[in-house]
Amino acid sequence: MKKYFSILTLLIILTLTSCQTRVVSVQKPMQKNSLELYQKYTVQTNDGKMTKMEVLKQDETTIYGKTKTGEDIAIAKSDVREVKKVDIFSSIILGLAAVAAVVFIPI
C-alpha cells in the first residue's frame, strides 16, 4: 500500500507542476488579445531564455512585465517564441481524474 501511495503522490506532484496552457507558439501566433493583463506567464524568447513574469502592459511591439523579484522587463513581441500560462485549476482536475482512475478501475 505504501508503494501505491508514493506513486500516487509523485503523479500528483508531476501533474501540478507540468500543466501549463500554451498561449502563443509557432503554430499559434500572437494576437492583440493573446495575453491578459496582470496574469502570470512564462515567456520563451528566440534565444531560448525563459522568463516568468506578470504582464503589466503591452503595446504594438513590446510586452512589459514584472518578475517575481520585482525587476521590470520589456520583451519585444518579435522576439517571443512561446508563451505559457500556468493553469492550476486544470492541473487539479487532471490530478483528481488520475486518482479516480487508479482507485476505481480494477487492475
Phi and psi in degrees as a GROMACS rama.xvg file:
@    title "Ramachandran Plot"
@    xaxis  label "Phi"
@    yaxis  label "Psi"
@TYPE xy
-65.1169  -33.5237  LYS-2
-63.7517  -42.8447  LYS-3
-66.3374  -37.4836  TYR-4
-64.9595  -41.6526  PHE-5
-68.8615  -38.1984  SER-6
-65.6734  -42.169  ILE-7
-63.7715  -42.4526  LEU-8
-63.1705  -43.7722  THR-9
-62.4671  -41.048  LEU-10
-62.4375  -43.2476  LEU-11
-66.1601  -42.6438  ILE-12
-63.2632  -44.5745  ILE-13
-63.2884  -38.5821  LEU-14
-65.7314  -44.4729  THR-15
-67.2815  -31.6636  LEU-16
-87.7331  -17.2038  THR-17
-105.155  -10.9812  SER-18
-82.0743  108.926  CYS-19
-134.804  143.904  GLN-20
-93.6721  127.398  THR-21
-81.7316  112.121  ARG-22
-88.9787  -42.5609  VAL-23
-131.331  134.823  VAL-24
-151.231  -173.778  SER-25
-63.5861  -38.8147  VAL-26
-78.4768  -26.3587  GLN-27
-115.531  88.451  LYS-28
-66.7336  160.105  PRO-29
-71.2043  132.106  MET-30
-109.686  175.344  GLN-31
-62.2346  -36.6534  LYS-32
-104.928  22.7331  ASN-33
-67.4207  -38.1896  SER-34
-109.122  134.156  LEU-35
-92.2786  141.133  GLU-36
-70.0942  147.081  LEU-37
63.0459  26.5148  TYR-38
-111.396  153.649  GLN-39
-94.6464  132.963  LYS-40
-134.69  157.441  TYR-41
-108.723  117.796  THR-42
-107.981  127.962  VAL-43
-109.755  125.295  GLN-44
-90.1312  173.651  THR-45
-64.2381  -23.6785  ASN-46
-87.3524  4.78646  ASP-47
91.4485  -0.169605  GLY-48
-76.5476  130.418  LYS-49
-100.693  130.876  MET-50
-130.754  123.387  THR-51
-94.3443  123.291  LYS-52
-150.415  160.574  MET-53
-101.505  123.522  GLU-54
-75.8503  122.378  VAL-55
-102.038  -34.8025  LEU-56
-160.116  152.879  LYS-57
-147.275  144.815  GLN-58
-122.354  -161.599  ASP-59
-63.7261  -31.0197  GLU-60
-120.315  -14.0264  THR-61
-136.591  146.651  THR-62
-109.698  126.603  ILE-63
-108.564  135.418  TYR-64
-154.922  -177.344  GLY-65
-135.189  135.098  LYS-66
-82.6441  176.442  THR-67
-63.5159  -29.9363  LYS-68
-82.0183  -4.4973  THR-69
95.8099  3.51963  GLY-70
-76.8894  131.323  GLU-71
-80.6669  135.694  ASP-72
-130.491  140.963  ILE-73
-126.464  122.721  ALA-74
-120.603  129.072  ILE-75
-68.7027  136.588  ALA-76
-63.1819  -28.4622  LYS-77
-70.878  -19.5494  SER-78
-89.9705  -5.18901  ASP-79
-82.7974  123.913  VAL-80
-93.961  -43.287  ARG-81
-152.993  144.321  GLU-82
-130.441  129.477  VAL-83
-122.441  144.64  LYS-84
-117.703  132.051  LYS-85
-72.5528  127.914  VAL-86
-119.596  87.9936  ASP-87
-68.4497  -38.6373  ILE-88
-60.2148  -46.622  PHE-89
-65.0206  -34.6937  SER-90
-63.1801  -42.8873  SER-91
-65.8026  -42.9885  ILE-92
-61.4962  -44.3869  ILE-93
-64.2499  -40.5315  LEU-94
-64.2095  -42.1478  GLY-95
-65.4613  -37.2479  LEU-96
-64.4741  -38.9935  ALA-97
-65.7423  -40.8882  ALA-98
-64.5638  -44.0229  VAL-99
-62.6485  -38.8554  ALA-100
-65.2399  -39.4253  ALA-101
-68.2901  -39.2528  VAL-102
-77.1426  -44.5541  VAL-103
-92.8885  -19.5401  PHE-104
-94.5742  116.279  ILE-105
-70.5922  145.41  PRO-106
